[in-house]
Amino acid sequence: MAAKELLEVSKPRIVVLLVITAVTSMYAASKLVGPELDLLGLFHIIIAGALASAGSSALNHYYDRDIDPLMKRTSARPIPSGKIKAPTVLAYGLAVSVASVVYAYFTLNWVSTFFIGLGIFFYVIIYTAWLKRKNSSNIVIGGFAGSAASMAGWTAATGFVPPMGIDLLGFLVGFLVFVWTPSHFWCLAMKIRDDYAEARVPMLPVLIGMQKTSKYILANTTILLPYSLALYAFGLGLVYVAIAAVSGGLMLVYHYKLTKNPTSDFAWKAYKVTAPYLTIIFVAVALDAAFHFRI
């Protein structure tokens, strides 16, 4: 059934994750910066964010239709398995992506609409079409697509804040996604290194090996943890700091252990610890805004 396949190419788990970052960011911005939360606006950011994520994910499926059959993890996807035609996915991806921007323009504000469009552009053009197959920095730079979701949610509450269009705290909260992404994705890349090697995708483990990649992951996490805690200095409170310290500290422990055991199996364990971090940290941002306490 086409509907089932279209849902699959939309990558619903990523849709949920990005909508959570947008919604929690919008809620936090309304509490910490103002004005008061607009419940209708919250509904609109959910719809626009879900459409943007689904559309860009579908376009990713379409573009990668030639290398997906080469990788075990992706060979059963709808296009390579023949369950759905590639032009159908292309048309769906383009239509939903455009719809997300148009919907945001008429229901949110132009700054939030800009960040929604920027997220689509980074994921589809910068990451998928340009960097993924050419440069080992692919996922590092492409990670900004996730940051745009948070910034869209934040500015949906605050509107335009000169000179950048978004206030500093909103930018720094969104940038958490960018800083987290390499640790998260390189763990997955270590797990499926052979797949990427077969498809000739220059992910870090393919180019420099498992041991060196594990050290890059640890180095990135040693940046992520203090960065996350430093947001206290820019306005977040102790509820957030406590959760960020525990969740980031757990990641740091597992990524240190990964350098001692840089195998595919342990990388998968580290990935399972790293994956929930983003949801936890953005829920922490929202809880902190609800129960704001600083010394």
C-alpha positions as CSV (number, residue, x, y, z in Angstrom):
1,M,0.0,0.0,0.0
2,A,1.4,3.4,-1.0
3,A,0.4,5.1,2.2
4,K,2.5,2.7,4.3
5,E,5.6,3.3,2.0
6,L,5.1,7.0,2.1
7,L,5.0,6.9,5.8
8,E,8.3,4.9,5.8
9,V,10.1,7.3,3.6
10,S,9.0,10.1,5.9
11,K,11.2,8.6,8.6
12,P,8.5,9.0,11.4
13,R,11.0,8.6,14.3
14,I,13.0,11.6,13.0
15,V,9.8,13.5,12.5
16,V,8.9,12.9,16.2
17,L,12.4,13.8,17.4
18,L,12.5,17.1,15.5
19,V,8.9,18.0,16.5
20,I,9.9,17.5,20.1
21,T,12.9,19.8,19.8
22,A,10.7,22.5,18.1
23,V,7.8,22.2,20.6
24,T,10.0,22.2,23.7
25,S,12.0,25.2,22.3
26,M,8.8,27.1,21.6
27,Y,7.5,26.4,25.1
28,A,10.8,27.4,26.7
29,A,11.1,30.6,24.7
30,S,7.6,31.7,25.7
31,K,8.5,31.2,29.4
32,L,12.0,32.6,29.4
33,V,11.8,35.3,26.7
34,G,8.0,35.9,26.1
35,P,5.4,36.5,25.0
36,E,3.0,34.0,26.6
37,L,2.6,30.7,24.7
38,D,0.1,30.7,21.9
39,L,-1.5,27.2,21.9
40,L,-2.6,27.6,18.3
41,G,0.9,28.6,17.4
42,L,2.1,25.4,19.1
43,F,-0.3,23.4,16.9
44,H,1.1,25.2,13.8
45,I,4.7,24.5,14.6
46,I,3.9,20.8,15.1
47,I,2.2,20.6,11.6
48,A,4.9,22.7,9.8
49,G,7.7,20.9,11.5
50,A,6.3,17.4,10.8
51,L,5.8,18.3,7.1
52,A,9.3,19.7,6.8
53,S,10.9,16.7,8.4
54,A,8.8,14.2,6.4
55,G,9.4,16.0,3.1
56,S,13.1,16.3,3.4
57,S,13.4,12.7,4.6
58,A,11.5,11.6,1.5
59,L,13.9,13.6,-0.7
60,N,16.8,11.9,1.1
61,H,15.3,8.5,0.2
62,Y,14.9,9.5,-3.4
63,Y,18.5,10.9,-3.8
64,D,20.0,7.8,-2.1
65,R,18.1,5.3,-4.2
66,D,21.3,4.3,-6.0
67,I,23.4,3.5,-2.9
68,D,20.6,2.2,-0.6
69,P,20.6,-1.3,-2.3
70,L,24.4,-1.6,-1.6
71,M,23.9,-1.3,2.2
72,K,22.3,-4.0,4.3
73,R,20.7,-1.4,6.6
74,T,18.9,0.4,3.8
75,S,18.4,-2.3,1.1
76,A,14.8,-3.0,2.2
77,R,13.8,0.6,2.0
78,P,10.7,1.2,-0.2
79,I,12.5,2.4,-3.3
80,P,15.2,-0.3,-3.6
81,S,12.8,-3.0,-2.6
82,G,10.4,-2.0,-5.4
83,K,7.5,-1.2,-3.1
84,I,7.2,2.3,-4.4
85,K,8.4,4.1,-7.5
86,A,11.1,6.7,-7.2
87,P,9.2,9.5,-9.0
88,T,6.3,9.0,-6.5
89,V,8.7,9.6,-3.6
90,L,10.2,12.6,-5.4
91,A,6.8,14.2,-6.0
92,Y,5.8,13.5,-2.4
93,G,9.0,14.9,-1.0
94,L,8.8,18.1,-3.0
95,A,5.1,18.6,-2.4
96,V,5.3,18.1,1.4
97,S,8.5,20.2,1.7
98,V,6.9,23.1,-0.1
99,A,3.7,22.7,1.8
100,S,5.6,23.0,5.1
101,V,7.2,26.3,4.2
102,V,3.9,27.7,2.8
103,Y,2.0,26.5,5.9
104,A,4.6,28.1,8.2
105,Y,4.5,31.4,6.3
106,F,0.7,31.8,6.7
107,T,0.4,30.4,10.3
108,L,3.7,31.4,12.1
109,N,6.1,34.2,11.3
110,W,8.7,34.8,8.6
111,V,11.6,34.1,10.9
112,S,10.3,30.7,11.9
113,T,9.4,30.0,8.3
114,F,13.0,30.9,7.4
115,F,14.4,28.4,9.8
116,I,12.1,25.7,8.6
117,G,13.2,26.3,5.0
118,L,16.8,26.4,6.1
119,G,16.5,23.0,7.8
120,I,15.1,21.5,4.6
121,F,17.9,23.1,2.6
122,F,20.7,21.9,4.9
123,Y,19.4,18.3,5.0
124,V,18.5,17.8,1.4
125,I,21.1,20.0,-0.4
126,I,24.0,20.5,1.9
127,Y,24.1,17.1,3.5
128,T,22.4,14.6,1.2
129,A,23.3,16.0,-2.3
130,W,26.6,17.8,-1.6
131,L,28.6,16.5,1.3
132,K,27.4,13.0,2.1
133,R,29.3,11.3,-0.7
134,K,32.2,13.7,-0.9
135,N,33.5,14.8,2.4
136,S,34.0,13.3,5.9
137,S,32.7,16.4,7.4
138,N,29.3,15.5,5.9
139,I,27.4,14.8,9.1
140,V,29.2,17.5,11.1
141,I,28.0,20.3,8.8
142,G,24.7,18.6,7.9
143,G,23.8,18.4,11.6
144,F,22.7,22.1,11.5
145,A,19.5,20.8,9.8
146,G,18.4,19.6,13.3
147,S,19.4,22.9,14.9
148,A,17.1,24.7,12.5
149,A,14.1,22.8,13.9
150,S,14.8,24.1,17.4
151,M,15.4,27.6,16.2
152,A,12.1,27.5,14.2
153,G,10.3,26.6,17.4
154,W,12.0,29.2,19.5
155,T,11.3,32.0,17.0
156,A,7.7,30.9,16.6
157,A,7.3,32.2,20.1
158,T,9.6,35.2,20.1
159,G,9.4,36.5,16.5
160,F,12.1,38.6,15.0
161,V,15.0,39.5,17.4
162,P,17.6,41.8,15.9
163,P,20.2,41.6,14.6
164,M,20.2,37.8,13.9
165,G,16.5,37.2,13.9
166,I,16.9,35.0,17.0
167,D,18.1,35.9,20.5
168,L,21.4,34.4,21.7
169,L,19.9,31.9,24.1
170,G,17.6,30.5,21.4
171,F,20.5,30.2,19.0
172,L,22.7,28.4,21.6
173,V,19.9,26.0,22.6
174,G,19.4,25.1,18.9
175,F,23.1,24.7,18.4
176,L,23.1,21.9,20.9
177,V,21.8,19.7,18.1
178,F,24.7,20.6,15.9
179,V,27.2,19.8,18.7
180,W,25.5,16.5,19.6
181,T,25.2,15.1,16.1
182,P,28.8,13.9,15.4
183,S,28.9,11.9,18.6
184,H,25.5,10.4,17.8
185,F,26.0,9.6,14.1
186,W,29.7,8.5,14.3
187,C,28.6,5.8,16.7
188,L,26.1,4.5,14.2
189,A,28.7,4.8,11.4
190,M,31.1,2.6,13.5
191,K,28.3,0.0,13.8
192,I,27.6,-0.1,10.0
193,R,31.1,0.8,8.8
194,D,31.1,-2.1,6.3
195,D,27.9,-0.8,4.7
196,Y,29.3,2.6,4.2
197,A,32.5,1.2,2.8
198,E,30.5,-0.9,0.3
199,A,28.6,2.1,-0.8
200,R,31.8,4.3,-0.9
201,V,30.3,6.8,1.5
202,P,33.2,8.6,3.2
203,M,32.0,8.3,6.8
204,L,34.8,8.7,9.4
205,P,35.2,5.0,10.3
206,V,35.7,4.2,6.6
207,L,38.4,6.8,6.2
208,I,40.4,6.6,9.4
209,G,39.4,3.4,11.1
210,M,37.4,2.5,14.2
211,Q,40.1,3.4,16.8
212,K,40.6,7.0,15.6
213,T,36.9,7.5,15.1
214,S,36.2,6.5,18.7
215,K,38.7,9.2,19.8
216,Y,36.9,11.8,17.6
217,I,33.6,10.8,19.3
218,L,35.1,11.2,22.7
219,A,36.6,14.5,21.8
220,N,33.3,15.7,20.5
221,T,31.5,14.7,23.6
222,T,34.1,16.5,25.8
223,I,33.0,19.6,23.9
224,L,29.3,18.8,24.1
225,L,29.2,18.4,27.9
226,P,30.7,21.7,28.9
227,Y,28.9,23.5,26.1
228,S,25.6,22.2,27.4
229,L,26.4,23.2,31.0
230,A,27.6,26.6,29.9
231,L,24.0,27.5,28.8
232,Y,23.4,28.3,32.5
233,A,25.4,31.4,32.0
234,F,23.1,32.5,29.2
235,G,19.8,32.1,31.2
236,L,18.9,28.4,31.7
237,G,18.5,27.2,35.3
238,L,19.5,24.5,37.7
239,V,16.8,22.0,36.6
240,Y,18.4,22.0,33.1
241,V,21.9,21.9,34.4
242,A,21.3,18.8,36.6
243,I,19.7,16.8,33.8
244,A,22.4,18.0,31.3
245,A,25.2,17.0,33.6
246,V,23.8,13.5,34.2
247,S,22.9,12.7,30.6
248,G,26.0,14.2,29.2
249,G,28.2,12.5,31.8
250,L,26.7,9.2,30.9
251,M,27.5,9.8,27.2
252,L,31.1,10.7,28.2
253,V,31.6,7.5,30.2
254,Y,30.4,5.3,27.3
255,H,32.4,7.2,24.7
256,Y,35.5,6.8,26.9
257,K,34.8,3.1,27.1
258,L,34.4,3.0,23.3
259,T,38.0,4.2,22.9
260,K,39.1,1.2,24.9
261,N,36.8,-1.2,22.9
262,P,36.3,0.4,19.4
263,T,34.2,-2.5,18.0
264,S,31.0,-2.5,16.1
265,D,29.1,-4.1,19.0
266,F,30.2,-1.6,21.6
267,A,29.6,1.3,19.2
268,W,26.0,0.1,19.0
269,K,25.8,0.2,22.8
270,A,27.2,3.7,22.8
271,Y,24.7,4.7,20.1
272,K,21.8,3.5,22.3
273,V,23.1,5.8,25.1
274,T,23.7,8.7,22.8
275,A,20.4,8.5,20.8
276,P,18.0,9.5,23.6
277,Y,20.2,12.4,24.7
278,L,18.5,15.0,22.4
279,T,15.0,14.2,23.6
280,I,16.2,14.3,27.2
281,I,18.0,17.6,26.9
282,F,15.2,19.4,25.1
283,V,12.6,18.1,27.6
284,A,15.1,19.4,30.2
285,V,15.0,22.8,28.6
286,A,11.2,22.8,28.8
287,L,11.1,21.6,32.4
288,D,13.7,24.2,33.3
289,A,11.5,26.9,31.8
290,A,8.4,25.6,33.7
291,F,10.3,25.4,37.0
292,H,12.9,28.0,36.5
293,F,15.4,28.2,39.4
294,R,18.8,29.9,39.5
295,I,21.3,30.7,42.2
